[in-house]
């Protein structure tokens, strides 16, 4: 199901994609990220709720599945197209002027650090209408406010359909707050990204 099909303000190039999720989101990302081709001109920033006490293996898990370079985000690192940056455990990941990555140990948001809202809101401030936001499966309300901020800044908003999510609370909380451009299962999100690449929008 897609609400308001197409792209806000007509087709144009995007510079970044931000992705957030919690329980069940790894399966969704495993379908979505492989659809991005090596020549894509966007950077991808991912915040997943992770155990604070254990190192993240997400870059290693996704490296063989992705055409893009995967890495854990580093503070003050310039953001470059063709890279997937994962938020490290127990740090908020933000987009700062440059654009560059920023890491923060500010208080948890929705009991979470990293917080999806923190990433989405900071990315919306920097990228505006050149941003794509995706909110996936998860068990709390983190990300809903951030998705609304992306929409208010003119970005393209994509929410995983709650019926396709292992945990529907997170995508449903976004739908309760705002109307995204697309409400799709992971396979159709991947197809949308493929379409955007064919149109040279990514």
N, CA, C and O atoms as a DFTB+ gen file, in Angstrom:
808 C
 N C O
     1  1       0.850      -1.194       0.000
     2  2       0.000       0.000       0.000
     3  2       0.881       1.237       0.000
     4  3       1.807       1.337       0.804
     5  1       0.613       2.148      -0.862
     6  2       1.355       3.403      -0.897
     7  2       0.372       4.544      -0.760
     8  3      -0.596       4.638      -1.515
     9  1       0.622       5.413       0.208
    10  2      -0.203       6.600       0.335
    11  2       0.518       7.739      -0.359
    12  3       1.732       7.879      -0.216
    13  1      -0.206       8.551      -1.107
    14  2       0.382       9.652      -1.865
    15  2       1.538       9.166      -2.724
    16  3       2.681       9.562      -2.496
    17  1       1.252       8.282      -3.747
    18  2       2.331       7.732      -4.541
    19  2       3.158       8.824      -5.206
    20  3       2.676       9.930      -5.451
    21  1       4.413       8.490      -5.493
    22  2       5.302       9.436      -6.148
    23  2       6.241      10.082      -5.166
    24  3       6.551       9.505      -4.124
    25  1       6.695      11.265      -5.486
    26  2       7.706      11.924      -4.702
    27  2       7.242      13.342      -4.392
    28  3       6.653      13.991      -5.256
    29  1       7.493      13.840      -3.180
    30  2       7.054      15.191      -2.855
    31  2       7.742      16.211      -3.755
    32  3       8.954      16.157      -3.965
    33  1       6.952      17.139      -4.282
    34  2       7.481      18.224      -5.120
    35  2       8.072      17.715      -6.432
    36  3       8.805      18.455      -7.088
    37  1       7.779      16.482      -6.837
    38  2       8.300      15.958      -8.091
    39  2       9.656      15.301      -7.912
    40  3      10.308      15.499      -6.887
    41  1      10.095      14.513      -8.904
    42  2      11.373      13.808      -8.798
    43  2      12.552      14.778      -8.682
    44  3      12.590      15.802      -9.365
    45  1      13.494      14.455      -7.829
    46  2      14.737      15.200      -7.720
    47  2      15.754      14.298      -7.033
    48  3      15.396      13.239      -6.517
    49  1      16.996      14.702      -7.023
    50  2      18.048      13.875      -6.463
    51  2      18.019      13.911      -4.934
    52  3      17.689      14.930      -4.328
    53  1      18.367      12.786      -4.334
    54  2      18.513      12.683      -2.888
    55  2      19.985      12.529      -2.547
    56  3      20.765      12.002      -3.340
    57  1      20.358      12.992      -1.363
    58  2      21.740      12.896      -0.907
    59  2      21.941      11.838       0.162
    60  3      23.049      11.322       0.312
    61  1      20.891      11.501       0.912
    62  2      21.070      10.581       2.032
    63  2      19.780       9.821       2.318
    64  3      18.679      10.278       2.014
    65  1      19.957       8.656       2.908
    66  2      18.864       7.827       3.405
    67  2      19.143       7.555       4.881
    68  3      20.248       7.146       5.237
    69  1      18.155       7.778       5.736
    70  2      18.273       7.394       7.140
    71  2      17.266       6.282       7.413
    72  3      16.119       6.337       6.970
    73  1      17.718       5.280       8.147
    74  2      16.913       4.094       8.427
    75  2      16.922       3.860       9.930
    76  3      17.973       3.911      10.569
    77  1      15.748       3.603      10.488
    78  2      15.648       3.305      11.907
    79  2      14.766       2.107      12.158
    80  3      13.809       1.854      11.427
    81  1      15.102       1.371      13.205
    82  2      14.288       0.215      13.566
    83  2      14.771      -0.394      14.863
    84  3      15.780       0.012      15.439
    85  1      14.020      -1.377      15.297
    86  2      14.339      -2.079      16.538
    87  2      14.077      -3.562      16.297
    88  3      14.568      -4.123      15.317
    89  1      13.324      -4.190      17.162
    90  2      13.083      -5.626      17.033
    91  2      12.459      -5.955      15.670
    92  3      11.445      -5.370      15.287
    93  1      13.066      -6.887      14.953
    94  2      12.565      -7.299      13.648
    95  2      13.114      -6.512      12.488
    96  3      12.880      -6.871      11.334
    97  1      13.851      -5.429      12.770
    98  2      14.301      -4.558      11.681
    99  2      15.466      -5.137      10.895
   100  3      15.628      -4.813       9.719
   101  1      16.281      -5.985      11.513
   102  2      17.428      -6.540      10.785
   103  2      16.956      -7.340       9.585
   104  3      17.558      -7.267       8.513
   105  1      15.885      -8.104       9.754
   106  2      15.352      -8.857       8.615
   107  2      14.907      -7.920       7.498
   108  3      15.147      -8.194       6.322
   109  1      14.261      -6.818       7.860
   110  2      13.812      -5.855       6.849
   111  2      15.000      -5.217       6.139
   112  3      15.003      -5.094       4.914
   113  1      16.008      -4.812       6.907
   114  2      17.184      -4.184       6.305
   115  2      17.917      -5.168       5.400
   116  3      18.504      -4.768       4.395
   117  1      17.886      -6.442       5.747
   118  2      18.541      -7.454       4.913
   119  2      17.909      -7.546       3.536
   120  3      18.554      -7.990       2.586
   121  1      16.665      -7.136       3.419
   122  2      15.996      -7.079       2.116
   123  2      16.239      -5.743       1.427
   124  3      16.361      -5.686       0.203
   125  1      16.309      -4.675       2.204
   126  2      16.366      -3.326       1.635
   127  2      17.768      -2.951       1.153
   128  3      17.927      -2.505       0.017
   129  1      18.785      -3.125       1.999
   130  2      20.124      -2.640       1.646
   131  2      20.700      -3.285       0.387
   132  3      21.349      -2.580      -0.386
   133  1      20.504      -4.579       0.133
   134  2      21.069      -5.157      -1.089
   135  2      20.512      -4.561      -2.375
   136  3      21.084      -4.779      -3.443
   137  1      19.404      -3.809      -2.304
   138  2      18.849      -3.200      -3.512
   139  2      19.639      -1.969      -3.945
   140  3      19.450      -1.481      -5.059
   141  1      20.517      -1.460      -3.091
   142  2      21.314      -0.285      -3.426
   143  2      22.566      -0.720      -4.184
   144  3      23.328      -1.561      -3.709
   145  1      22.766      -0.148      -5.347
   146  2      23.865      -0.529      -6.224
   147  2      25.118       0.275      -5.917
   148  3      25.056       1.333      -5.290
   149  1      26.254      -0.241      -6.368
   150  2      27.542       0.371      -6.038
   151  2      27.641       1.807      -6.528
   152  3      28.328       2.627      -5.918
   153  1      26.962       2.115      -7.623
   154  2      27.082       3.466      -8.194
   155  2      26.096       4.458      -7.594
   156  3      26.026       5.600      -8.049
   157  1      25.336       4.052      -6.585
   158  2      24.387       4.982      -5.986
   159  2      25.118       6.190      -5.406
   160  3      26.249       6.077      -4.933
   161  1      24.461       7.342      -5.447
   162  2      25.106       8.597      -5.059
   163  2      24.649       9.075      -3.681
   164  3      24.804      10.253      -3.359
   165  1      24.094       8.189      -2.873
   166  2      23.628       8.581      -1.545
   167  2      24.482       7.938      -0.462
   168  3      25.148       6.928      -0.686
   169  1      24.446       8.545       0.707
   170  2      24.966       7.931       1.922
   171  2      23.781       7.370       2.705
   172  3      22.675       7.906       2.637
   173  1      24.015       6.300       3.439
   174  2      22.973       5.652       4.227
   175  2      23.407       5.635       5.686
   176  3      24.512       5.195       6.004
   177  1      22.536       6.113       6.573
   178  2      22.823       6.116       8.010
   179  2      21.754       5.297       8.710
   180  3      20.559       5.503       8.497
   181  1      22.194       4.367       9.546
   182  2      21.288       3.399      10.154
   183  2      21.406       3.448      11.667
   184  3      22.505       3.358      12.214
   185  1      20.280       3.591      12.338
   186  2      20.211       3.462      13.788
   187  2      19.276       2.310      14.139
   188  3      18.087       2.330      13.819
   189  1      19.837       1.315      14.798
   190  2      19.053       0.204      15.334
   191  2      19.261       0.165      16.842
   192  3      20.355       0.451      17.327
   193  1      18.234      -0.183      17.572
   194  2      18.371      -0.340      19.011
   195  2      19.208      -1.586      19.293
   196  3      18.847      -2.692      18.890
   197  1      20.321      -1.398      19.981
   198  2      21.275      -2.477      20.232
   199  2      21.554      -2.599      21.723
   200  3      21.410      -1.624      22.460
   201  1      21.955      -3.799      22.180
   202  2      22.404      -3.917      23.571
   203  2      23.602      -3.004      23.819
   204  3      24.542      -2.981      23.025
   205  1      23.571      -2.256      24.916
   206  2      24.636      -1.283      25.173
   207  2      25.960      -1.941      25.516
   208  3      27.021      -1.369      25.262
   209  1      25.912      -3.141      26.092
   210  2      27.118      -3.726      26.661
   211  2      27.898      -4.585      25.672
   212  3      28.962      -5.098      26.020
   213  1      27.397      -4.756      24.450
   214  2      28.056      -5.640      23.488
   215  2      28.451      -4.868      22.242
   216  3      27.742      -3.945      21.839
   217  1      29.579      -5.230      21.617
   218  2      29.954      -4.558      20.364
   219  2      28.965      -4.887      19.259
   220  3      28.362      -5.960      19.248
   221  1      28.805      -3.955      18.334
   222  2      27.923      -4.183      17.189
   223  2      28.666      -4.943      16.102
   224  3      29.810      -4.625      15.780
   225  1      28.011      -5.943      15.544
   226  2      28.577      -6.692      14.424
   227  2      27.866      -6.348      13.120
   228  3      28.063      -7.022      12.109
   229  1      27.040      -5.303      13.139
   230  2      26.219      -5.001      11.965
   231  2      27.048      -4.719      10.705
   232  3      26.693      -5.227       9.641
   233  1      28.132      -3.937      10.769
   234  2      28.907      -3.745       9.536
   235  2      29.419      -5.056       8.952
   236  3      29.407      -5.247       7.736
   237  1      29.868      -5.955       9.818
   238  2      30.364      -7.246       9.340
   239  2      29.240      -8.119       8.797
   240  3      29.420      -8.826       7.806
   241  1      28.083      -8.069       9.447
   242  2      26.947      -8.884       9.000
   243  2      26.493      -8.467       7.610
   244  3      26.195      -9.310       6.764
   245  1      26.442      -7.143       7.379
   246  2      25.887      -6.653       6.118
   247  2      26.931      -6.491       5.011
   248  3      26.569      -6.334       3.845
   249  1      28.198      -6.527       5.352
   250  2      29.234      -6.296       4.331
   251  2      29.102      -7.229       3.134
   252  3      29.141      -6.754       1.999
   253  1      28.948      -8.542       3.338
   254  2      28.855      -9.421       2.157
   255  2      27.527      -9.308       1.410
   256  3      27.398      -9.838       0.306
   257  1      26.547      -8.631       1.987
   258  2      25.229      -8.517       1.359
   259  2      25.048      -7.202       0.612
   260  3      24.067      -7.031      -0.113
   261  1      25.985      -6.272       0.783
   262  2      25.791      -4.926       0.263
   263  2      26.840      -4.576      -0.784
   264  3      28.006      -4.951      -0.663
   265  1      26.413      -3.860      -1.800
   266  2      27.355      -3.319      -2.773
   267  2      28.046      -2.072      -2.219
   268  3      29.130      -1.709      -2.676
   269  1      27.425      -1.419      -1.242
   270  2      28.011      -0.238      -0.630
   271  2      28.959      -0.642       0.500
   272  3      28.855      -1.736       1.053
   273  1      29.870       0.249       0.827
   274  2      30.783       0.023       1.952
   275  2      30.000       0.141       3.259
   276  3      29.191       1.056       3.414
   277  1      30.233      -0.767       4.189
   278  2      29.560      -0.723       5.485
   279  2      30.590      -0.472       6.583
   280  3      31.683      -1.037       6.557
   281  1      30.239       0.369       7.539
   282  2      31.164       0.707       8.617
   283  2      30.398       1.226       9.813
   284  3      29.277       1.715       9.680
   285  1      31.008       1.117      10.989
   286  2      30.450       1.751      12.176
   287  2      30.790       3.234      12.134
   288  3      31.916       3.609      11.805
   289  1      29.830       4.064      12.463
   290  2      30.017       5.514      12.404
   291  2      31.095       5.964      13.377
   292  3      31.195       5.461      14.496
   293  1      31.906       6.928      12.926
   294  2      32.963       7.520      13.744
   295  2      32.686       9.010      13.916
   296  3      32.257       9.679      12.976
   297  1      32.927       9.518      15.102
   298  2      32.670      10.923      15.389
   299  2      33.506      11.826      14.481
   300  3      34.700      11.598      14.288
   301  1      32.861      12.852      13.928
   302  2      33.484      13.871      13.073
   303  2      33.911      13.333      11.706
   304  3      34.639      14.014      10.984
   305  1      33.478      12.141      11.340
   306  2      33.823      11.576      10.038
   307  2      32.977      12.238       8.944
   308  3      31.758      12.325       9.092
   309  1      33.590      12.704       7.854
   310  2      32.798      13.251       6.753
   311  2      31.869      12.190       6.178
   312  3      32.249      11.026       6.051
   313  1      30.660      12.593       5.834
   314  2      29.684      11.675       5.234
   315  2      29.918      11.641       3.734
   316  3      29.920      12.680       3.075
   317  1      30.115      10.445       3.197
   318  2      30.405      10.283       1.781
   319  2      29.389       9.345       1.150
   320  3      28.968       8.363       1.761
   321  1      29.001       9.659      -0.083
   322  2      28.088       8.798      -0.829
   323  2      28.715       7.424      -1.018
   324  3      29.936       7.284      -1.083
   325  1      27.856       6.413      -1.103
   326  2      28.331       5.054      -1.316
   327  2      28.708       4.321      -0.047
   328  3      29.277       3.231      -0.107
   329  1      28.400       4.905       1.107
   330  2      28.722       4.298       2.395
   331  2      27.463       4.085       3.219
   332  3      26.527       4.882       3.173
   333  1      27.461       2.985       3.976
   334  2      26.417       2.724       4.963
   335  2      27.057       2.851       6.336
   336  3      27.979       2.107       6.667
   337  1      26.569       3.794       7.136
   338  2      27.107       4.051       8.468
   339  2      26.121       3.548       9.520
   340  3      24.955       3.943       9.526
   341  1      26.598       2.668      10.412
   342  2      25.764       2.131      11.481
   343  2      26.088       2.838      12.792
   344  3      27.258       3.032      13.123
   345  1      25.056       3.223      13.539
   346  2      25.263       3.828      14.851
   347  2      25.890       2.801      15.784
   348  3      25.424       1.662      15.837
   349  1      26.944       3.176      16.528
   350  2      27.536       2.238      17.484
   351  2      26.667       2.094      18.725
   352  3      25.858       2.974      19.019
   353  1      26.823       1.000      19.453
   354  2      26.045       0.821      20.679
   355  2      26.306       1.937      21.691
   356  3      27.441       2.380      21.872
   357  1      25.233       2.380      22.343
   358  2      25.282       3.334      23.452
   359  2      25.723       4.738      23.046
   360  3      26.130       5.526      23.899
   361  1      25.646       5.061      21.747
   362  2      25.899       6.415      21.266
   363  2      24.763       6.850      20.356
   364  3      24.330       6.087      19.492
   365  1      24.277       8.072      20.545
   366  2      23.402       8.659      19.540
   367  2      24.222       8.989      18.299
   368  3      25.351       9.468      18.402
   369  1      23.654       8.734      17.138
   370  2      24.260       9.121      15.868
   371  2      23.490      10.306      15.305
   372  3      22.267      10.260      15.177
   373  1      24.224      11.377      14.967
   374  2      23.623      12.581      14.418
   375  2      24.324      12.975      13.128
   376  3      25.443      12.545      12.850
   377  1      23.639      13.802      12.346
   378  2      24.240      14.447      11.184
   379  2      24.525      15.889      11.567
   380  3      23.652      16.605      12.056
   381  1      25.765      16.300      11.333
   382  2      26.180      17.660      11.662
   383  2      26.554      18.388      10.379
   384  3      26.654      17.774       9.317
   385  1      26.760      19.696      10.479
   386  2      27.133      20.498       9.324
   387  2      28.399      19.945       8.696
   388  3      29.308      19.492       9.392
   389  1      28.446      19.987       7.393
   390  2      29.591      19.480       6.648
   391  2      29.213      18.899       5.293
   392  3      29.682      19.403       4.272
   393  1      28.372      17.841       5.240
   394  2      27.849      17.123       6.406
   395  2      28.874      16.137       6.962
   396  3      29.704      15.596       6.231
   397  1      28.795      15.922       8.263
   398  2      29.648      14.946       8.906
   399  2      28.862      14.236      10.000
   400  3      27.812      14.702      10.440
   401  1      29.401      13.091      10.427
   402  2      28.788      12.328      11.495
   403  2      29.145      12.932      12.841
   404  3      30.209      13.531      13.000
   405  1      28.262      12.776      13.800
   406  2      28.544      13.166      15.175
   407  2      27.994      12.095      16.098
   408  3      26.911      11.560      15.859
   409  1      28.731      11.782      17.144
   410  2      28.292      10.824      18.152
   411  2      28.085      11.553      19.473
   412  3      28.831      12.473      19.809
   413  1      27.069      11.133      20.219
   414  2      26.708      11.816      21.462
   415  2      26.355      10.792      22.529
   416  3      25.798       9.734      22.239
   417  1      26.694      11.133      23.778
   418  2      26.283      10.318      24.919
   419  2      25.228      11.058      25.737
   420  3      25.113      10.838      26.943
   421  1      24.459      11.930      25.092
   422  2      23.330      12.560      25.762
   423  2      22.348      11.499      26.245
   424  3      22.427      10.337      25.845
   425  1      21.433      11.905      27.100
   426  2      20.502      10.964      27.729
   427  2      19.726      10.167      26.684
   428  3      19.436      10.677      25.602
   429  1      19.384       8.903      27.010
   430  2      18.567       8.107      26.091
   431  2      17.250       8.803      25.770
   432  3      16.722       9.562      26.582
   433  1      16.734       8.538      24.590
   434  2      15.438       9.027      24.134
   435  2      14.561       7.807      23.910
   436  3      14.963       6.871      23.219
   437  1      13.357       7.810      24.494
   438  2      12.507       6.613      24.471
   439  2      13.286       5.414      25.016
   440  3      13.177       4.304      24.495
   441  1      14.064       5.647      26.059
   442  2      14.869       4.613      26.722
   443  2      15.942       4.032      25.794
   444  3      16.475       2.956      26.062
   445  1      16.253       4.728      24.725
   446  2      17.162       4.176      23.723
   447  2      18.320       5.126      23.443
   448  3      18.125       6.331      23.281
   449  1      19.513       4.575      23.388
   450  2      20.700       5.258      22.892
   451  2      21.523       4.211      22.159
   452  3      22.136       3.362      22.805
   453  1      21.555       4.242      20.850
   454  2      21.162       5.332      19.958
   455  2      19.649       5.461      19.803
   456  3      18.904       4.491      19.948
   457  1      19.222       6.671      19.508
   458  2      17.812       6.960      19.279
   459  2      17.567       7.273      17.812
   460  3      18.337       7.998      17.182
   461  1      16.501       6.725      17.283
   462  2      16.120       6.985      15.895
   463  2      15.688       8.444      15.727
   464  3      16.050       9.090      14.743
   465  1      14.918       8.962      16.682
   466  2      14.476      10.361      16.603
   467  2      15.668      11.305      16.482
   468  3      15.632      12.248      15.691
   469  1      16.716      11.063      17.252
   470  2      17.888      11.934      17.234
   471  2      18.523      11.942      15.847
   472  3      18.861      13.005      15.326
   473  1      18.686      10.764      15.248
   474  2      19.254      10.703      13.897
   475  2      18.346      11.382      12.885
   476  3      18.804      12.215      12.103
   477  1      17.066      11.036      12.891
   478  2      16.143      11.560      11.883
   479  2      16.029      13.079      11.966
   480  3      16.066      13.756      10.939
   481  1      15.892      13.620      13.170
   482  2      15.708      15.060      13.309
   483  2      16.957      15.825      12.884
   484  3      16.853      16.864      12.232
   485  1      18.135      15.322      13.246
   486  2      19.366      16.016      12.856
   487  2      19.587      15.915      11.352
   488  3      20.052      16.872      10.733
   489  1      19.261      14.772      10.755
   490  2      19.411      14.617       9.305
   491  2      18.439      15.514       8.554
   492  3      18.790      16.084       7.521
   493  1      17.217      15.644       9.067
   494  2      16.241      16.537       8.428
   495  2      16.733      17.978       8.434
   496  3      16.530      18.711       7.466
   497  1      17.381      18.387       9.523
   498  2      17.909      19.751       9.610
   499  2      18.976      20.009       8.547
   500  3      19.036      21.104       7.987
   501  1      19.811      19.024       8.266
   502  2      20.929      19.209       7.343
   503  2      20.510      18.983       5.892
   504  3      20.891      19.755       5.012
   505  1      19.733      17.937       5.636
   506  2      19.454      17.540       4.253
   507  2      18.123      18.066       3.712
   508  3      17.975      18.225       2.501
   509  1      17.158      18.338       4.585
   510  2      15.876      18.856       4.118
   511  2      15.213      17.937       3.110
   512  3      15.048      16.744       3.366
   513  1      14.830      18.490       1.958
   514  2      14.088      17.713       0.959
   515  2      14.966      16.720       0.207
   516  3      14.457      15.953      -0.611
   517  1      16.263      16.715       0.462
   518  2      17.161      15.769      -0.202
   519  2      17.367      14.499       0.624
   520  3      18.312      13.744       0.396
   521  1      16.462      14.275       1.593
   522  2      16.582      13.149       2.522
   523  2      15.442      12.159       2.330
   524  3      14.297      12.555       2.109
   525  1      15.756      10.876       2.414
   526  2      14.767       9.808       2.486
   527  2      14.831       9.211       3.884
   528  3      15.914       8.874       4.362
   529  1      13.688       9.077       4.547
   530  2      13.617       8.436       5.850
   531  2      12.828       7.146       5.779
   532  3      11.783       7.080       5.131
   533  1      13.330       6.119       6.447
   534  2      12.637       4.827       6.510
   535  2      12.535       4.397       7.961
   536  3      13.540       4.335       8.671
   537  1      11.322       4.100       8.400
   538  2      11.097       3.592       9.753
   539  2      10.565       2.168       9.639
   540  3       9.565       1.915       8.966
   541  1      11.251       1.245      10.308
   542  2      10.967      -0.178      10.150
   543  2      10.415      -0.776      11.443
   544  3      10.043      -0.054      12.368
   545  1      10.370      -2.073      11.487
   546  2       9.827      -2.832      12.607
   547  2      10.481      -2.430      13.930
   548  3      11.681      -2.158      13.984
   549  1       9.682      -2.397      14.987
   550  2      10.195      -2.081      16.307
   551  2       9.095      -2.052      17.341
   552  3       7.910      -2.058      17.008
   553  1       9.503      -2.021      18.626
   554  2       8.542      -2.243      19.700
   555  2       8.213      -1.002      20.514
   556  3       7.464      -1.099      21.486
   557  1       8.758       0.182      20.145
   558  2       8.369       1.369      20.902
   559  2       8.074       2.519      19.949
   560  3       7.891       2.299      18.752
   561  1       8.025       3.748      20.469
   562  2       7.592       4.890      19.658
   563  2       8.752       5.689      19.077
   564  3       8.526       6.702      18.415
   565  1       9.979       5.258      19.308
   566  2      11.127       5.979      18.777
   567  2      11.048       6.033      17.249
   568  3      10.734       5.032      16.605
   569  1      11.326       7.180      16.685
   570  2      11.314       7.346      15.236
   571  2      10.095       8.052      14.690
   572  3      10.162       8.629      13.605
   573  1       8.985       8.028      15.404
   574  2       7.770       8.665      14.895
   575  2       7.941      10.175      14.791
   576  3       7.614      10.772      13.766
   577  1       8.448      10.783      15.842
   578  2       8.664      12.231      15.826
   579  2       9.699      12.611      14.777
   580  3       9.557      13.624      14.093
   581  1      10.737      11.797      14.655
   582  2      11.764      12.065      13.661
   583  2      11.253      11.938      12.240
   584  3      11.637      12.713      11.364
   585  1      10.379      10.955      12.008
   586  2       9.791      10.813      10.677
   587  2       8.923      12.020      10.349
   588  3       8.918      12.490       9.211
   589  1       8.193      12.523      11.332
   590  2       7.399      13.735      11.117
   591  2       8.300      14.917      10.779
   592  3       7.933      15.757       9.957
   593  1       9.475      14.992      11.403
   594  2      10.418      16.079      11.108
   595  2      10.935      15.989       9.678
   596  3      11.097      17.010       9.010
   597  1      11.196      14.770       9.206
   598  2      11.640      14.590       7.819
   599  2      10.553      15.055       6.857
   600  3      10.834      15.742       5.875
   601  1       9.311      14.675       7.146
   602  2       8.209      15.110       6.303
   603  2       8.051      16.617       6.301
   604  3       7.811      17.216       5.253
   605  1       8.186      17.241       7.472
   606  2       8.041      18.692       7.567
   607  2       9.146      19.421       6.812
   608  3       8.949      20.542       6.342
   609  1      10.323      18.776       6.697
   610  2      11.446      19.381       5.986
   611  2      11.380      19.130       4.481
   612  3      12.239      19.603       3.736
   613  1      10.371      18.391       4.029
   614  2      10.205      18.130       2.609
   615  2      10.820      16.844       2.118
   616  3      10.847      16.595       0.913
   617  1      11.323      16.007       3.037
   618  2      11.924      14.741       2.643
   619  2      10.890      13.690       2.286
   620  3       9.691      13.875       2.493
   621  1      11.378      12.589       1.749
   622  2      10.534      11.468       1.347
   623  2      10.423      10.496       2.515
   624  3      11.437      10.025       3.028
   625  1       9.204      10.194       2.936
   626  2       8.950       9.385       4.134
   627  2       8.405       8.016       3.755
   628  3       7.402       7.908       3.049
   629  1       9.080       6.967       4.235
   630  2       8.687       5.592       3.958
   631  2       8.576       4.866       5.286
   632  3       9.511       4.881       6.086
   633  1       7.439       4.232       5.524
   634  2       7.200       3.478       6.752
   635  2       6.868       2.038       6.376
   636  3       6.056       1.785       5.486
   637  1       7.506       1.107       7.064
   638  2       7.174      -0.303       6.831
   639  2       5.724      -0.544       7.217
   640  3       5.272      -0.074       8.261
   641  1       5.001      -1.264       6.391
   642  2       3.610      -1.556       6.712
   643  2       3.554      -2.375       7.994
   644  3       4.245      -3.388       8.102
   645  1       2.743      -1.959       8.973
   646  2       2.696      -2.685      10.238
   647  2       2.385      -4.174      10.080
   648  3       2.891      -5.000      10.840
   649  1       1.558      -4.514       9.099
   650  2       1.212      -5.923       8.906
   651  2       2.413      -6.772       8.503
   652  3       2.418      -7.982       8.725
   653  1       3.440      -6.139       7.907
   654  2       4.630      -6.875       7.473
   655  2       5.732      -6.854       8.517
   656  3       6.763      -7.500       8.330
   657  1       5.540      -6.123       9.618
   658  2       6.589      -5.947      10.622
   659  2       6.488      -7.014      11.707
   660  3       5.393      -7.379      12.135
   661  1       7.638      -7.507      12.143
   662  2       7.647      -8.456      13.254
   663  2       7.094      -7.810      14.516
   664  3       6.412      -8.460      15.309
   665  1       7.397      -6.508      14.699
   666  2       6.849      -5.720      15.798
   667  2       6.249      -4.466      15.185
   668  3       6.968      -3.659      14.597
   669  1       4.946      -4.296      15.314
   670  2       4.244      -3.243      14.580
   671  2       4.184      -1.906      15.305
   672  3       3.790      -0.906      14.705
   673  1       4.569      -1.859      16.595
   674  2       4.364      -0.632      17.380
   675  2       5.109       0.553      16.792
   676  3       4.563       1.655      16.740
   677  1       6.336       0.355      16.349
   678  2       7.149       1.480      15.865
   679  2       6.574       2.082      14.585
   680  3       6.333       3.288      14.542
   681  1       6.345       1.275      13.532
   682  2       5.741       1.888      12.345
   683  2       4.349       2.443      12.605
   684  3       3.984       3.474      12.040
   685  1       3.566       1.780      13.449
   686  2       2.222       2.268      13.716
   687  2       2.261       3.605      14.442
   688  3       1.397       4.454      14.221
   689  1       3.253       3.802      15.309
   690  2       3.342       5.079      16.022
   691  2       3.605       6.221      15.055
   692  3       3.123       7.336      15.260
   693  1       4.375       5.948      13.993
   694  2       4.587       6.979      12.972
   695  2       3.294       7.263      12.224
   696  3       2.970       8.422      11.963
   697  1       2.556       6.221      11.878
   698  2       1.303       6.411      11.144
   699  2       0.267       7.149      11.982
   700  3      -0.587       7.851      11.439
   701  1       0.336       6.995      13.294
   702  2      -0.580       7.719      14.174
   703  2      -0.256       9.209      14.232
   704  3      -1.106      10.027      14.584
   705  1       0.985       9.553      13.881
   706  2       1.444      10.935      14.007
   707  2       1.441      11.687      12.688
   708  3       1.229      12.900      12.669
   709  1       1.674      10.981      11.577
   710  2       1.824      11.650      10.283
   711  2       1.448      10.695       9.160
   712  3       1.237       9.503       9.384
   713  1       1.367      11.235       7.956
   714  2       1.042      10.432       6.775
   715  2       2.274      10.355       5.882
   716  3       2.628      11.347       5.246
   717  1       2.932       9.205       5.818
   718  2       4.116       9.088       4.974
   719  2       3.737       9.014       3.498
   720  3       2.570       8.833       3.153
   721  1       4.732       9.157       2.641
   722  2       4.488       9.041       1.204
   723  2       4.260       7.594       0.792
   724  3       3.523       7.318      -0.155
   725  1       4.899       6.667       1.513
   726  2       4.764       5.251       1.181
   727  2       4.666       4.428       2.454
   728  3       5.381       4.673       3.425
   729  1       3.764       3.440       2.435
   730  2       3.624       2.453       3.506
   731  2       3.767       1.101       2.825
   732  3       2.855       0.656       2.127
   733  1       4.914       0.439       3.023
   734  2       5.264      -0.704       2.184
   735  2       5.937      -1.811       2.993
   736  3       6.574      -1.527       4.007
   737  1       5.807      -3.065       2.563
   738  2       6.629      -4.141       3.126
   739  2       8.056      -4.010       2.613
   740  3       8.286      -3.317       1.623
   741  1       9.018      -4.657       3.261
   742  2      10.424      -4.496       2.871
   743  2      10.705      -4.803       1.403
   744  3      11.507      -4.108       0.778
   745  1      10.073      -5.814       0.846
   746  2      10.339      -6.156      -0.551
   747  2       9.931      -5.024      -1.488
   748  3      10.592      -4.790      -2.500
   749  1       8.858      -4.326      -1.163
   750  2       8.419      -3.213      -2.005
   751  2       9.230      -1.944      -1.749
   752  3       9.372      -1.108      -2.641
   753  1       9.765      -1.798      -0.529
   754  2      10.710      -0.701      -0.290
   755  2      11.942      -0.901      -1.167
   756  3      12.436       0.049      -1.774
   757  1      12.437      -2.138      -1.233
   758  2      13.580      -2.442      -2.089
   759  2      13.267      -2.146      -3.548
   760  3      14.105      -1.601      -4.267
   761  1      12.076      -2.498      -3.984
   762  2      11.681      -2.230      -5.373
   763  2      11.610      -0.730      -5.634
   764  3      11.993      -0.272      -6.710
   765  1      11.124       0.038      -4.665
   766  2      11.070       1.496      -4.814
   767  2      12.477       2.074      -4.959
   768  3      12.705       2.947      -5.797
   769  1      13.416       1.595      -4.152
   770  2      14.792       2.080      -4.261
   771  2      15.380       1.730      -5.622
   772  3      16.106       2.528      -6.215
   773  1      15.069       0.544      -6.113
   774  2      15.541       0.158      -7.450
   775  2      14.990       1.111      -8.505
   776  3      15.704       1.524      -9.419
   777  1      13.699       1.457      -8.367
   778  2      13.079       2.395      -9.303
   779  2      13.754       3.768      -9.245
   780  3      14.025       4.375     -10.281
   781  1      14.022       4.250      -8.037
   782  2      14.664       5.554      -7.894
   783  2      16.058       5.551      -8.511
   784  3      16.489       6.548      -9.090
   785  1      16.754       4.437      -8.385
   786  2      18.080       4.341      -9.005
   787  2      17.977       4.319     -10.527
   788  3      18.797       4.933     -11.210
   789  1      16.986       3.625     -11.060
   790  2      16.804       3.599     -12.497
   791  2      16.478       4.985     -13.035
   792  3      16.856       5.322     -14.157
   793  1      15.779       5.789     -12.241
   794  2      15.427       7.156     -12.645
   795  2      16.579       8.137     -12.349
   796  3      16.455       9.338     -12.589
   797  1      17.694       7.611     -11.826
   798  2      18.866       8.426     -11.484
   799  2      18.530       9.479     -10.424
   800  3      19.074      10.583     -10.431
   801  1      17.637       9.118      -9.527
   802  2      17.286      10.000      -8.423
   803  2      18.160       9.699      -7.217
   804  3      18.345      10.555      -6.353
   805  1      18.698       8.489      -7.154
   806  2      19.628       8.123      -6.080
   807  2      21.037       8.051      -6.654
   808  3      21.986       7.759      -5.926
